[in-house]
Amino acid sequence: MTRTLLALGLATSLVAIAACDQAADGNAAAPAQTGEAKDAAGNKTIAASLDPNGKFFAAAKAAGLDATLAGPGPYTVLAPDDAAFAKLPAGAADTLMKPESRNELTRVLTYHILPGTVLAEDIAKAIDNGKGKAVLATMGGGTLTATKDGDKVVLTDSAGGKASVVSGDQRFSNGVVHGIDTVLMPSAS
């Protein structure tokens, strides 16, 4: 547990540094948690809200992130639905779920978590302020590029894979969840 918290603290520090570097480059970063988002949250945590039979929950549990997502946060989770996991190459999800792949699974999942509570409206504003794109720093130390396709927010990973936000602003006591339709992949380590 201490190791996880220490790693999370280090990741948060790296994300903050990365966000500062991106802002200096002129890329708009999503804002931190808003008071309105905090006030709208109930008592249920992100971990308690995830479908216990869903693939994202199973992956979070296998990586040990279920305890983190039950903690104080705040976090913004970009949660792929089960259909998103089905889009992965044959055997990829099973390989990630093996105990010997825990580090890689953690790397993939923390690529789906942003620090703070970032509402869909906040991402859309950051895209508008960034003249059509916003670079979002993840808890895993990577970045996602957010753009719009009509009214839909599209997130692009480091390999060019794209996920659309299909459900947004599910608010909880420790953050917010946005459902996405594709598993995003961080750059190769």
Residue, then its C-alpha position, 0 to 999 in steps of 0.5 A: m500500500t505504501r509503495t502504491l501511494l509513493a508511486l502515485g505521489l511520484a506520478t502526480s508530481l511528474v504529471a504536474i511538471a509535464a502539465c507546466d511544460q505543456a502550458a509553456d509550449g502553448n498547448a492548453a491543459a485541462p483545468a484542475q478540479t472545479g468547485e462545482a464538480k466537487d459540490a455535485a459529487g455524492n458519497k460513492t467513490i469511483a471504485a464503488s461505482l464501477d461495474p464489479n463484473g466489468k473488464f475495467f474493474a477486473a483490470a483495476k483490481a488486478a493492478g491494485l488500483d481499485a484501492t486507489l480509486a476508492g481513496p480520496g482522489p480527486y481523479t478523472v477516470l477515462a473508463p473503457d467499456d467492455a466493448a472497448f476491451a473486445k477491440l484489443p488484439a486477440g489475447a492482449a487483454d488476457t496477457l495484461m491480466k496475468p500476474e507477471s504483466r501487472n506493471e504493464l497493466t498498471r501503466v495502461l490503466t494509469y494512462h486512463i486516469l487524469p489528476g483532479t476532477v475534470l468535467a467534459e465541459d472543462i475538456a471542451k473549453a481546453i480544446d477551444n482555448g487550445k485552438g482545436k486541441a488540448v494536451l492532457a497529462t495522465m497519472g501514468g506520466g503520458t499525455l493524451t490529445a483531446t480534440k472535437d469531432g462535432d460535439k463529441v470529444v475524441l482522445t488520441d493516444s501516443a500511437g494515434g489510437k482514438a477513443s470517443v467519450v461516450s458518457g461523461d460527467q459521472r460524478f463521485s465523491n473522489g472524482v469523475v468518470h467518463g466512459i470511452d469506447t476504446v482502450l488507449m495505449p501509452s507509448a512503448s516503455 
